[in-house]
Amino acid sequence: MPTDDVVVCGVRHHGPGSARSVLTVLEQVAPAHVVIEGPPELDGIVEWAGAEDLVPPVAALVHRPDVPSRSSFYPMATFSPEWNALRWAVRNDVPVSFADLPATNELADGYDRDDVPGESLDPIGQLAAAAGYTDAERWWEDAVEHRHTAAAGFAAITDAIAAMRSDHDDDPHLRRREAAMRRVLRAVMASVDGPVVVVCGAYHAPALTPERFPTKTADTTTLKGLRRQKVAVTWVPWTSGRLAAGSGYGAGVTSPGWYAHCFATDDDQRVDRWMVKVARALRNADLSAPTASAIEAARLAASLASLRGRPRAGLAECTDAALAVLCGGRPEPLQVIHDEVVVGHELGAVPEGIPQVPLARDLESAARSARLNRTADARTIVCDLRTPAGAAKSVLLHRLLLLGIRWGRPADAGGTTGTFKEGWTLQWRPELAVAVIAASVHGGTVEQAATVRAIGRARMAEHLVDVVDLLHECLPADLPDATGALVEEVDRRAATTHDTLHLMRATEPLARVCRYGDVRQLDTSRLRDVLDSLVRRICAGLSTAVVGLDDDAAADARAGIDALIAAVRLLDHPVLTDLWVAAVGKLVDRRRVHDGIVGRSVRYLLDGGHLSAEDVAGRLSRALSPARPARDAAAWVDGFLDGDAALLLLDPTLLGMLDGWISTVDVDVYDDLLPLLRRTFSRYTPTERNHIGQRLRHGTSRVAEERPLDPVAATHAIRHVLELYGATT
């Protein structure tokens, strides 16, 4: 076919003006074939582009089935030139071909698209600089987007960019891409009798003009030796928030809401209708936005465009006008405008029958059953676990968390203290589509995949406490097979673990699992047997495990003791309570036990009523004896006072003893002791620290220094008091 029959439209990706110009060219040329920039694998999903329920923003997702994380997105919006060319072709029964480096090559192992140092030439930036613009984006808007450039205009842009990049085509990845594009275009030209329209990024336009083609042999050599890898392709929903600069194919936009508005409205109504949207968004946010102010803002935007020498008002002028007139110069309302109007919360949709992995189809079915809708903006829901609908939502979201699909994140349930409600913050992000594909290797349904994933994680877990934490995640996900397997894993690891300190760290989460099972009405009897055996083993070996520890190991042991006691309190089992009291009681008098552990043990025995206040006062007095090293005494105090400050506030004797000890510490030791004491008291709330300070300021149990009585001063004071009471002397 003649090369004149090939019309190359060099566009700005996601540019509304470019999209309108492309539609104009398509109507004028009536091509026999349309070629669009994109990997050839997208040819397999072209048929879906005509479906009414494929609603942009959407993205073509290309991924490797064996490694789903190796993937690429190709987003399209209502204002994208590629999307409009695709829709026009499908609705007019015109064949479409995508042209670019195949994803089978680009996603293959070993392919490096950054194998040449340095930055590529920016021809659009240079054209903008030549026109006196410092911002390439603004130049493109003024020169192209606002002028509905047709075929002649595209040709002029191609010539200008060709001159700019003539000596800068040394990027291997770029050469491969354009060679692959030309390969597709040559095949189309050889098979089509009629004009061909090519829609590509403006940078590639010179390379796709037939009269500038290198030889076919040269392109074949460029593409020789590339590895290939099997890929799959489908359509997935996209969001307006993800159509940001750098996030899309080739180029993105920071203001998708503005671009959608530009594409949908005529030039003479664009600013007025934009200000209507802005005012509506402000009113929805309970902010003042009078109609008269919206009209004035539109007039100001037009005036700013005239002053700045622009063909018509753009987003910058509209934003400045809205800030001055509608926002009163305040940044908070302007942020509302940006979030709600400039960017927006649009979420695309795809047809039900579109190619998907089985897990994605099951997730959609489960979400419909649970009445969970995908939204681009974050929203909070509260699930009432007493109702079937609330329980279904909770189970699905917990299963997705196990699979790494974070559609929902746990949130506050609205101030309720009960365990029958759960709060979730829901937000669907496009990258979750990749997470679903990645999770599909574990199973074809959400329940099956979550079960396999949980069991696999348990087997790979390094510590017993990791398995217990995972078990805690499985219970609300209602995975009986996974729960049974994890209980067996906990039992096996507990039986083969001989490190008492390691076992202690697992007791509290295990007790929480048992307690949570009661709330969910789950059978945790076997798990309670495991925990019962675990606590008995720990209590038997505790006194030996904590002997001769240094500061760091003692801190870990204290945390383990805290976990053990919290677990026993959660279980509320009298026999286990007696066991831990006896075990901790051995520590307070055992030699070579770290003072921090001793102090902590004394505190627990005091709180449980197993030591009297007089006994504790004596132990504190001995611990603070001047004969003992100050650092050891500080460690004892740190363990004893860990928790809340109620003990010091309610027992002035203990507070006075502590105050007296601190006041007698040698100056040379005090500097080393201060950080330890500061750490101890920093655990208290500001209110508690203030109350302690007030008690010390106004006196403790220490006897104040006696001073001789001055009878004369006393007489004056007595006379004054009597006068206040109306008495006479």
Wavefront OBJ file of the C-alpha trace (Angstrom):
o trace
v 0.000 0.000 0.000
v 1.212 3.603 -0.537
v 2.950 5.130 2.443
v 0.687 8.166 2.109
v -2.175 5.988 3.306
v -0.593 5.730 6.762
v -1.646 8.562 9.085
v 0.438 8.723 12.268
v -1.207 10.506 15.193
v 1.441 11.352 17.763
v -0.540 11.934 20.941
v -0.014 12.763 24.548
v -1.048 9.731 26.568
v -4.297 10.439 28.452
v -4.604 13.825 26.709
v -8.240 14.882 26.121
v -7.343 17.254 23.311
v -5.347 14.510 21.634
v -8.304 12.151 22.017
v -10.674 14.574 20.324
v -8.164 15.154 17.533
v -7.772 11.399 17.027
v -11.549 11.004 16.736
v -11.586 13.796 14.148
v -8.879 12.054 12.112
v -10.672 8.710 12.324
v -13.908 10.233 11.042
v -12.097 12.056 8.231
v -9.842 9.196 7.106
v -12.223 6.255 7.732
v -9.299 3.829 8.004
v -9.389 0.183 7.028
v -7.194 -0.678 10.017
v -6.224 1.019 13.294
v -2.864 0.441 14.988
v -2.539 1.481 18.650
v 0.572 1.635 20.801
v 0.562 -1.284 23.212
v 1.864 -4.856 23.465
v 0.435 -7.177 20.772
v -0.993 -9.436 23.486
v -3.771 -6.878 23.937
v -5.211 -8.025 20.598
v -6.717 -10.930 22.530
v -9.005 -8.686 24.591
v -10.037 -6.195 21.886
v -13.432 -7.892 21.542
v -14.367 -6.780 25.062
v -13.762 -3.099 24.282
v -17.206 -2.770 22.727
v -19.032 -4.094 25.786
v -21.222 -1.498 27.450
v -20.312 -2.794 30.901
v -16.593 -2.251 30.300
v -16.571 1.171 31.927
v -13.363 3.224 32.117
v -11.116 3.883 33.849
v -9.899 0.363 33.174
v -6.505 -1.160 32.531
v -5.219 -4.009 30.445
v -3.286 -6.285 32.786
v -0.543 -8.455 31.315
v 1.098 -10.896 33.705
v 3.076 -14.096 33.858
v 0.936 -16.956 35.193
v 3.985 -18.540 36.832
v 5.116 -15.298 38.515
v 2.057 -13.004 38.807
v 4.137 -10.214 40.334
v 5.860 -9.867 36.953
v 3.117 -7.798 35.390
v 2.326 -4.572 33.579
v -0.723 -2.329 33.570
v -1.904 -0.284 30.587
v -4.546 2.122 31.973
v -7.114 3.861 29.809
v -9.654 6.534 30.708
v -12.592 8.051 28.865
v -10.273 10.817 27.682
v -7.357 8.597 26.603
v -6.637 8.741 22.844
v -5.911 4.995 22.824
v -9.255 4.182 24.431
v -11.208 6.368 22.022
v -9.411 4.907 19.013
v -10.109 1.381 20.303
v -13.791 2.072 20.974
v -14.244 3.779 17.600
v -12.671 0.854 15.760
v -14.689 -1.822 17.578
v -17.982 0.005 17.143
v -17.281 0.602 13.435
v -16.091 -2.985 12.793
v -12.599 -1.808 11.892
v -9.756 -4.246 12.700
v -7.385 -3.189 15.495
v -3.779 -4.203 16.132
v -1.590 -3.245 19.064
v 2.050 -2.513 18.339
v 4.927 -2.465 20.810
v 7.551 -4.781 22.248
v 5.654 -7.982 23.111
v 5.062 -8.575 26.794
v 6.338 -12.111 26.237
v 9.768 -10.511 25.765
v 9.569 -7.642 28.234
v 8.348 -9.793 31.141
v 10.818 -12.604 30.477
v 13.596 -13.357 32.945
v 16.758 -11.419 32.273
v 15.211 -8.609 30.235
v 16.640 -5.273 31.383
v 14.971 -2.146 30.083
v 17.482 0.099 31.872
v 20.690 -1.300 30.428
v 21.887 2.071 29.085
v 22.931 4.839 31.491
v 21.768 8.393 31.087
v 18.415 10.015 30.393
v 16.487 9.960 27.138
v 15.935 13.141 25.203
v 12.756 15.021 26.038
v 11.743 16.495 22.669
v 8.484 17.906 23.998
v 10.419 19.739 26.705
v 12.745 21.206 24.099
v 9.843 22.285 21.901
v 8.276 23.963 24.917
v 11.538 25.751 25.718
v 11.810 26.942 22.114
v 8.309 28.406 22.422
v 9.257 30.240 25.626
v 7.592 27.844 28.082
v 9.263 26.556 31.221
v 6.538 23.937 31.703
v 6.297 21.318 28.948
v 2.856 20.197 30.128
v 1.417 23.701 29.779
v 2.949 24.125 26.310
v 1.389 20.867 25.162
v -1.998 21.974 26.459
v -1.771 25.342 24.701
v -0.285 24.075 21.448
v -2.165 20.794 21.091
v -4.815 20.031 23.684
v -6.704 23.308 23.230
v -6.487 23.333 19.423
v -8.117 20.029 18.300
v -5.205 19.273 15.973
v -6.196 17.111 12.993
v -4.017 15.207 10.502
v -1.981 18.213 9.333
v -1.278 19.229 12.900
v -0.128 15.721 13.826
v 2.238 15.771 10.848
v 3.740 19.060 12.032
v 4.296 17.668 15.535
v 5.939 14.578 14.042
v 8.365 16.694 12.000
v 9.275 18.847 15.008
v 9.925 15.870 17.268
v 11.930 14.122 14.552
v 14.299 17.078 14.445
v 14.677 17.039 18.202
v 15.484 13.330 18.534
v 17.532 12.811 15.354
v 20.809 12.285 17.226
v 19.487 10.738 20.407
v 18.097 7.322 19.454
v 20.712 5.362 21.396
v 18.482 3.708 24.017
v 18.398 -0.087 23.337
v 14.996 -0.503 24.968
v 13.555 2.311 22.849
v 15.071 0.816 19.682
v 13.559 -2.585 20.467
v 10.141 -1.109 21.142
v 10.039 0.897 17.933
v 11.407 -2.000 15.879
v 8.580 -4.152 17.242
v 6.059 -1.414 16.421
v 7.307 -1.231 12.836
v 7.127 -5.016 12.530
v 3.409 -4.904 13.305
v 2.843 -1.895 11.066
v 4.617 -3.547 8.120
v 2.395 -6.615 8.494
v -0.729 -4.446 8.559
v 0.364 -2.440 5.516
v 1.002 -5.652 3.609
v -2.418 -7.123 4.383
v -4.724 -4.104 4.246
v -6.158 -2.376 1.213
v -6.957 1.103 2.479
v -5.728 3.799 4.849
v -4.219 2.964 8.230
v -4.317 5.230 11.284
v -1.572 4.798 13.880
v -2.167 6.144 17.405
v 1.036 6.330 19.442
v 2.908 8.545 21.848
v 4.217 11.688 20.163
v 7.799 10.640 20.861
v 7.412 7.526 18.686
v 5.626 9.230 15.783
v 8.769 9.895 13.669
v 9.864 6.257 14.013
v 6.481 5.012 12.749
v 6.294 7.203 9.656
v 6.849 4.777 6.738
v 9.156 7.059 4.766
v 11.496 7.156 7.778
v 11.542 3.371 8.298
v 14.937 1.638 8.524
v 15.299 -1.620 6.642
v 13.330 -4.657 7.708
v 16.617 -6.493 8.220
v 17.817 -3.829 10.668
v 14.666 -4.178 12.771
v 14.931 -7.971 12.713
v 18.514 -7.737 13.967
v 17.435 -5.380 16.773
v 14.846 -7.881 17.989
v 17.029 -10.939 17.613
v 17.845 -13.046 20.669
v 15.110 -11.797 23.010
v 13.801 -14.354 25.482
v 10.135 -15.276 25.535
v 7.811 -16.112 28.403
v 4.161 -17.142 28.438
v 1.821 -14.349 29.571
v -1.894 -13.862 30.202
v -3.943 -10.731 29.619
v -7.272 -9.360 30.844
v -9.112 -6.150 31.684
v -9.216 -4.948 35.305
v -10.920 -1.944 36.935
v -8.783 1.159 37.416
v -9.311 4.309 39.451
v -8.997 7.997 38.722
v -6.619 8.313 41.650
v -4.218 5.880 39.972
v -4.163 7.911 36.760
v -1.356 9.958 38.282
v 1.897 11.069 36.737
v 4.217 8.141 36.262
v 1.648 5.481 37.143
v 0.263 4.830 33.704
v 1.492 3.582 30.350
v 3.852 6.108 28.784
v 2.560 9.084 30.730
v 0.011 9.898 33.379
v -1.891 12.950 34.496
v -2.082 14.496 37.922
v -5.606 15.817 37.275
v -7.803 13.093 35.741
v -10.976 14.832 36.856
v -10.007 17.966 34.935
v -9.060 15.964 31.843
v -12.353 14.070 31.884
v -14.142 17.411 32.154
v -12.169 18.863 29.231
v -13.016 15.871 27.058
v -16.727 15.931 27.895
v -17.452 19.676 27.577
v -17.187 22.238 24.807
v -14.564 24.950 25.051
v -17.004 27.815 25.560
v -18.680 26.075 28.530
v -15.645 24.431 30.094
v -14.777 26.969 32.802
v -18.375 27.737 33.791
v -19.279 24.075 34.225
v -16.031 23.419 36.080
v -16.851 26.077 38.640
v -20.297 24.515 39.065
v -18.591 21.213 39.952
v -16.205 22.991 42.313
v -19.024 24.794 44.115
v -21.019 21.565 44.423
v -18.033 19.750 45.947
v -17.511 22.521 48.493
v -21.184 22.472 49.475
v -21.085 18.678 49.873
v -18.215 19.240 52.315
v -20.365 21.741 54.267
v -18.345 24.704 53.010
v -19.773 27.957 51.717
v -19.894 28.272 47.918
v -22.498 30.841 46.744
v -23.586 30.802 43.109
v -22.458 34.400 42.708
v -18.962 33.440 43.861
v -18.820 30.580 41.346
v -19.735 32.998 38.545
v -17.109 35.473 39.713
v -14.488 32.718 39.888
v -15.221 31.732 36.273
v -14.779 35.342 35.158
v -11.520 35.640 37.075
v -10.179 32.440 35.465
v -10.860 33.857 31.994
v -9.153 37.129 32.924
v -6.098 35.282 34.253
v -5.806 33.324 30.996
v -5.868 36.574 29.028
v -3.229 38.170 31.250
v -0.994 35.107 30.908
v -1.352 34.971 27.140
v -3.059 31.580 27.042
v -5.645 30.595 24.402
v -8.182 29.845 27.131
v -8.285 29.180 30.853
v -6.680 25.943 31.983
v -6.598 24.131 35.290
v -3.986 26.517 36.728
v -6.206 29.549 36.091
v -9.311 27.794 37.409
v -7.446 26.722 40.547
v -6.077 30.201 41.213
v -9.515 31.732 40.696
v -11.196 29.186 42.984
v -8.562 29.744 45.663
v -9.088 33.503 45.605
v -12.880 33.664 45.302
v -14.385 30.411 46.592
v -11.748 29.402 49.143
v -10.887 32.831 50.550
v -7.203 32.019 50.185
v -7.443 29.042 52.563
v -5.705 25.771 51.656
v -8.268 23.461 53.310
v -11.132 24.101 50.841
v -8.645 23.911 47.986
v -7.659 20.415 49.148
v -11.328 19.415 48.985
v -11.467 20.674 45.394
v -8.339 18.720 44.520
v -9.510 15.454 46.056
v -13.136 15.555 44.934
v -12.991 17.314 41.553
v -9.449 17.579 40.178
v -8.695 13.909 40.910
v -12.047 12.354 41.798
v -13.045 8.906 42.989
v -14.027 7.158 39.766
v -13.744 3.362 39.729
v -14.062 1.463 36.471
v -15.936 -1.771 35.878
v -15.398 -4.866 33.734
v -17.931 -7.380 32.341
v -18.674 -10.504 34.345
v -17.621 -12.915 31.611
v -14.196 -11.402 31.061
v -11.206 -13.795 31.333
v -10.269 -14.200 35.000
v -8.479 -16.645 37.235
v -10.927 -18.862 39.202
v -10.006 -17.139 42.464
v -11.067 -13.743 41.080
v -14.448 -15.136 40.029
v -14.989 -16.736 43.441
v -14.018 -13.480 45.154
v -16.598 -11.565 43.122
v -19.254 -14.136 44.003
v -18.352 -14.066 47.701
v -18.346 -10.260 47.722
v -21.823 -10.171 46.168
v -23.114 -12.664 48.728
v -21.631 -10.602 51.559
v -22.900 -7.361 49.972
v -19.459 -5.812 49.773
v -19.046 -3.296 46.955
v -15.727 -2.141 45.545
v -15.115 1.586 45.879
v -12.127 3.712 44.941
v -12.425 5.911 48.024
v -11.906 4.644 51.559
v -15.034 3.975 53.613
v -15.553 2.456 57.042
v -18.088 -0.252 57.844
v -19.012 -2.013 61.092
v -19.783 -5.742 60.965
v -22.212 -7.086 63.563
v -20.937 -10.619 64.111
v -24.286 -11.685 65.574
v -25.950 -11.413 62.156
v -25.287 -13.715 59.166
v -24.547 -10.734 56.908
v -22.050 -9.193 59.324
v -20.356 -12.527 59.963
v -20.061 -13.175 56.205
v -18.362 -9.810 55.643
v -15.952 -10.430 58.511
v -15.040 -13.946 57.372
v -14.353 -12.839 53.792
v -12.200 -9.883 54.809
v -10.178 -11.980 57.267
v -9.579 -14.618 54.593
v -8.383 -11.946 52.179
v -5.953 -10.627 54.799
v -4.445 -14.098 55.076
v -3.941 -14.042 51.302
v -2.319 -10.600 51.333
v -5.311 -9.014 49.557
v -5.812 -5.931 51.705
v -9.175 -4.782 50.445
v -10.153 -4.154 54.062
v -8.097 -3.088 57.044
v -9.220 -3.447 60.679
v -10.557 -0.170 62.071
v -12.282 1.193 65.155
v -15.768 -0.237 65.616
v -17.273 3.046 66.736
v -16.463 3.108 70.433
v -18.175 -0.160 71.353
v -16.419 -2.237 73.999
v -18.144 -5.474 73.008
v -16.567 -8.254 70.982
v -19.561 -8.728 68.681
v -18.655 -5.858 66.353
v -15.733 -5.301 63.991
v -14.747 -2.140 62.172
v -13.181 -2.229 58.709
v -11.867 0.420 56.340
v -12.519 -0.694 52.765
v -10.754 0.621 49.664
v -10.247 -1.215 46.403
v -6.957 -0.379 44.686
v -6.090 -1.581 41.162
v -2.930 -3.336 42.308
v -5.129 -5.711 44.316
v -5.937 -7.383 40.995
v -2.316 -8.526 40.886
v -2.568 -9.702 44.503
v -5.603 -11.817 43.561
v -3.726 -13.379 40.661
v -0.704 -14.028 42.880
v -2.912 -15.679 45.511
v -4.588 -17.896 42.907
v -1.622 -20.280 43.031
v -2.936 -21.443 46.426
v -6.414 -22.411 45.233
v -9.430 -21.637 43.083
v -11.671 -20.351 45.893
v -11.035 -17.833 48.634
v -11.530 -20.450 51.369
v -9.273 -23.013 49.719
v -6.536 -20.505 48.915
v -6.591 -19.025 52.424
v -6.388 -22.510 53.958
v -3.427 -23.575 51.837
v -1.679 -20.253 52.390
v -2.120 -20.400 56.182
v -0.813 -23.963 56.440
v 2.152 -23.098 54.241
v 3.019 -20.059 56.350
v 2.804 -22.145 59.531
v 5.251 -24.700 58.210
v 7.711 -21.990 57.225
v 7.365 -20.035 60.494
v 10.571 -19.743 62.470
v 9.165 -19.522 66.001
v 6.286 -21.038 67.922
v 4.838 -17.597 68.643
v 4.609 -16.957 64.873
v 2.448 -20.058 64.464
v 0.253 -18.967 67.367
v -0.196 -15.489 65.863
v -1.159 -17.099 62.568
v -3.660 -19.295 64.380
v -5.181 -16.141 65.847
v -5.624 -14.837 62.286
v -7.261 -18.076 61.125
v -9.990 -18.238 63.763
v -12.038 -15.243 62.553
v -11.504 -16.412 58.955
v -13.521 -19.577 59.720
v -11.005 -22.010 58.223
v -11.536 -25.300 60.101
v -8.971 -27.263 58.080
v -6.302 -24.612 58.597
v -7.171 -24.244 62.273
v -6.834 -27.979 62.864
v -3.501 -28.125 61.061
v -2.159 -25.135 62.994
v -3.232 -26.578 66.354
v -1.276 -29.724 65.486
v 1.707 -27.570 64.513
v 1.516 -25.664 67.812
v 1.328 -28.928 69.743
v 4.290 -30.391 67.865
v 6.471 -27.324 68.279
v 5.566 -26.861 71.938
v 6.566 -30.468 72.633
v 9.935 -30.100 70.899
v 10.848 -26.628 72.193
v 12.919 -26.661 75.369
v 13.637 -22.948 75.678
v 11.450 -21.816 78.582
v 11.739 -18.122 77.678
v 10.686 -18.879 74.107
v 7.690 -20.856 75.338
v 6.618 -18.018 77.642
v 6.301 -15.588 74.729
v 3.775 -17.908 73.089
v 1.459 -18.235 76.086
v -0.363 -14.894 75.904
v -1.256 -15.071 72.179
v -2.282 -18.694 72.723
v -4.547 -17.665 75.595
v -6.039 -14.930 73.401
v -6.796 -17.562 70.775
v -8.632 -19.652 73.382
v -10.527 -16.620 74.645
v -11.365 -15.490 71.111
v -12.592 -18.983 70.314
v -15.081 -18.671 73.166
v -16.381 -15.405 71.691
v -16.732 -16.976 68.234
v -18.268 -20.137 69.739
v -15.438 -22.270 68.356
v -14.158 -25.508 69.889
v -10.776 -24.738 71.454
v -10.675 -27.631 73.921
v -7.644 -29.221 72.300
v -5.849 -25.908 72.229
v -6.597 -25.410 75.929
v -5.014 -28.776 76.654
v -1.899 -27.667 74.768
v -1.787 -24.396 76.683
v -2.346 -26.152 80.020
v 0.621 -28.433 79.361
v 2.697 -25.478 78.201
v 2.067 -23.438 81.358
v 2.927 -26.392 83.578
v 6.232 -26.930 81.766
v 7.099 -23.237 82.015
v 6.332 -23.031 85.722
v 8.477 -26.092 86.383
v 11.514 -24.671 84.592
v 11.148 -20.948 85.247
v 13.430 -20.642 88.277
v 16.296 -22.271 86.383
v 15.737 -20.373 83.124
v 16.155 -16.898 84.649
v 19.418 -17.463 86.539
v 22.537 -15.584 85.469
v 20.983 -13.360 82.787
v 22.501 -10.093 81.587
v 20.445 -6.914 81.169
v 19.184 -7.691 77.645
v 18.305 -11.298 78.400
v 16.633 -10.224 81.653
v 14.472 -7.742 79.727
v 13.341 -10.583 77.434
v 12.637 -12.758 80.463
v 10.539 -10.004 82.048
v 8.507 -9.732 78.851
v 8.042 -13.503 78.910
v 6.886 -13.447 82.534
v 4.443 -10.663 81.674
v 3.084 -12.795 78.819
v 2.778 -15.853 81.062
v 0.876 -14.030 83.774
v -1.395 -12.310 81.235
v -2.172 -15.735 79.768
v -3.029 -17.262 83.143
v -5.270 -14.315 83.972
v -7.082 -14.677 80.638
v -7.686 -18.379 81.280
v -8.834 -17.748 84.876
v -7.873 -21.316 85.869
v -7.334 -21.767 89.662
v -4.816 -24.616 89.307
v -2.696 -22.724 86.778
v -2.902 -19.615 88.944
v -1.494 -21.521 91.908
v 1.291 -22.884 89.708
v 2.474 -19.481 88.489
v 2.258 -17.985 91.992
v 4.517 -20.750 93.267
v 6.903 -20.365 90.318
v 7.184 -16.592 90.649
v 7.451 -16.897 94.426
v 10.668 -18.883 94.002
v 12.264 -16.042 92.054
v 12.039 -13.356 94.739
v 14.484 -15.143 97.064
v 16.637 -17.010 94.552
v 20.274 -15.984 94.177
v 21.743 -14.796 90.863
v 18.380 -13.689 89.533
v 18.467 -10.286 87.831
v 17.109 -7.495 90.057
v 14.665 -6.381 87.368
v 13.075 -9.829 87.383
v 12.992 -9.908 91.191
v 11.323 -6.505 91.388
v 8.765 -7.507 88.766
v 7.996 -10.740 90.612
v 7.507 -8.900 93.904
v 5.069 -6.529 92.204
v 3.002 -9.388 90.779
v 2.842 -11.127 94.151
v 1.809 -7.874 95.830
v -0.908 -7.151 93.253
v -2.244 -10.688 93.632
v -2.403 -10.451 97.416
v 0.304 -13.059 97.903
v 2.672 -10.647 99.699
v 1.700 -8.168 102.380
v 2.484 -4.468 102.126
v 4.800 -4.757 105.137
v 6.730 -7.600 103.514
v 7.071 -5.623 100.291
v 8.231 -2.539 102.201
v 10.937 -4.617 103.834
v 12.054 -6.052 100.511
v 12.134 -2.582 98.961
v 14.167 -1.301 101.896
v 16.714 -4.081 101.469
v 16.831 -3.580 97.704
v 17.567 0.134 98.209
v 20.191 -0.452 100.865
v 23.285 1.775 100.476
v 25.379 -1.383 100.563
v 23.961 -2.518 97.213
v 25.131 -1.088 93.855
v 22.902 1.754 92.718
v 22.359 0.242 89.253
v 21.109 -3.019 90.786
v 18.733 -1.047 92.992
v 17.504 0.921 89.971
v 16.837 -2.332 88.085
v 14.829 -3.659 91.054
v 12.813 -0.433 91.159
v 12.260 -0.541 87.389
v 10.809 -4.036 87.582
v 8.742 -3.226 90.649
v 7.240 0.002 89.309
v 6.557 -1.233 85.767
v 2.884 -0.814 84.965
v 0.697 1.941 86.379
v 1.523 4.471 89.104
v -1.292 3.488 91.458
v 1.111 1.732 93.823
v 3.147 4.877 94.503
v 0.086 7.101 94.679
v -1.741 4.889 97.179
v 1.186 3.911 99.393
v 3.026 6.976 100.767
v 5.434 4.725 102.672
v 6.809 3.179 99.483
v 6.951 6.581 97.804
v 8.836 8.021 100.750
v 11.328 5.154 100.767
v 11.982 5.643 97.071
v 12.356 9.395 97.508
v 14.765 8.900 100.384
v 16.877 6.450 98.387
v 17.176 8.785 95.413
v 18.206 11.685 97.660
v 21.052 9.612 99.143
v 22.531 8.382 95.854
v 26.121 9.532 95.396
v 26.603 12.334 92.862
v 29.061 10.276 90.810
v 26.506 7.485 90.398
v 23.492 9.741 89.879
v 24.413 10.673 86.284
v 24.495 7.001 85.302
v 21.324 6.287 87.245
v 19.231 9.120 85.810
v 18.489 7.531 82.376
v 17.323 4.341 84.100
v 14.961 6.231 86.397
v 13.729 8.393 83.542
v 12.886 5.268 81.550
v 10.990 3.855 84.519
v 8.851 6.929 85.098
v 8.356 7.657 81.385
v 5.965 4.684 81.267
v 3.506 6.611 83.418
v 1.001 9.032 81.962
v 1.655 12.781 82.339
v -1.205 12.956 84.847
v 0.294 10.171 86.964
v 3.721 11.807 86.937
v 2.151 15.114 87.930
v 0.351 13.515 90.891
v 3.582 11.880 92.066
v 5.346 15.229 91.860
v 2.589 16.888 93.873
v 2.851 14.207 96.565
v 6.601 14.700 96.816
v 6.299 18.482 96.772
v 3.750 18.582 99.589
v 5.381 15.904 101.693
v 5.644 12.179 102.018
v 6.112 10.024 105.043
v 9.475 11.606 105.708
v 9.521 13.739 108.871
v 10.049 17.422 108.173
v 13.001 19.179 109.763
v 12.030 20.648 113.187
v 12.398 24.408 113.618
v 12.205 26.378 116.928
v 8.885 28.113 117.580
v 8.839 31.922 117.359
v 6.213 33.021 119.991
v 5.947 36.573 118.637
v 5.276 35.407 115.081
v 2.823 32.833 116.382
v 0.901 35.481 118.330
v 0.412 37.594 115.213
v -0.726 34.579 113.222
v -3.192 33.472 115.899
v -4.663 36.968 116.200
v -5.182 37.143 112.420
v -6.939 33.776 112.294
v -9.249 34.767 115.171
v -10.183 37.946 113.337
v -11.110 35.912 110.267
v -13.497 33.842 112.397
v -14.992 36.968 114.039
v -13.538 36.227 117.463
v -11.915 38.718 119.800
v -8.703 38.398 121.744
l 1 2 3 4 5 6 7 8 9 10 11 12 13 14 15 16 17 18 19 20 21 22 23 24 25 26 27 28 29 30 31 32 33 34 35 36 37 38 39 40 41 42 43 44 45 46 47 48 49 50 51 52 53 54 55 56 57 58 59 60 61 62 63 64 65 66 67 68 69 70 71 72 73 74 75 76 77 78 79 80 81 82 83 84 85 86 87 88 89 90 91 92 93 94 95 96 97 98 99 100 101 102 103 104 105 106 107 108 109 110 111 112 113 114 115 116 117 118 119 120 121 122 123 124 125 126 127 128 129 130 131 132 133 134 135 136 137 138 139 140 141 142 143 144 145 146 147 148 149 150 151 152 153 154 155 156 157 158 159 160 161 162 163 164 165 166 167 168 169 170 171 172 173 174 175 176 177 178 179 180 181 182 183 184 185 186 187 188 189 190 191 192 193 194 195 196 197 198 199 200 201 202 203 204 205 206 207 208 209 210 211 212 213 214 215 216 217 218 219 220 221 222 223 224 225 226 227 228 229 230 231 232 233 234 235 236 237 238 239 240 241 242 243 244 245 246 247 248 249 250 251 252 253 254 255 256 257 258 259 260 261 262 263 264 265 266 267 268 269 270 271 272 273 274 275 276 277 278 279 280 281 282 283 284 285 286 287 288 289 290 291 292 293 294 295 296 297 298 299 300 301 302 303 304 305 306 307 308 309 310 311 312 313 314 315 316 317 318 319 320 321 322 323 324 325 326 327 328 329 330 331 332 333 334 335 336 337 338 339 340 341 342 343 344 345 346 347 348 349 350 351 352 353 354 355 356 357 358 359 360 361 362 363 364 365 366 367 368 369 370 371 372 373 374 375 376 377 378 379 380 381 382 383 384 385 386 387 388 389 390 391 392 393 394 395 396 397 398 399 400 401 402 403 404 405 406 407 408 409 410 411 412 413 414 415 416 417 418 419 420 421 422 423 424 425 426 427 428 429 430 431 432 433 434 435 436 437 438 439 440 441 442 443 444 445 446 447 448 449 450 451 452 453 454 455 456 457 458 459 460 461 462 463 464 465 466 467 468 469 470 471 472 473 474 475 476 477 478 479 480 481 482 483 484 485 486 487 488 489 490 491 492 493 494 495 496 497 498 499 500 501 502 503 504 505 506 507 508 509 510 511 512 513 514 515 516 517 518 519 520 521 522 523 524 525 526 527 528 529 530 531 532 533 534 535 536 537 538 539 540 541 542 543 544 545 546 547 548 549 550 551 552 553 554 555 556 557 558 559 560 561 562 563 564 565 566 567 568 569 570 571 572 573 574 575 576 577 578 579 580 581 582 583 584 585 586 587 588 589 590 591 592 593 594 595 596 597 598 599 600 601 602 603 604 605 606 607 608 609 610 611 612 613 614 615 616 617 618 619 620 621 622 623 624 625 626 627 628 629 630 631 632 633 634 635 636 637 638 639 640 641 642 643 644 645 646 647 648 649 650 651 652 653 654 655 656 657 658 659 660 661 662 663 664 665 666 667 668 669 670 671 672 673 674 675 676 677 678 679 680 681 682 683 684 685 686 687 688 689 690 691 692 693 694 695 696 697 698 699 700 701 702 703 704 705 706 707 708 709 710 711 712 713 714 715 716 717 718 719 720 721 722 723 724 725 726 727 728 729
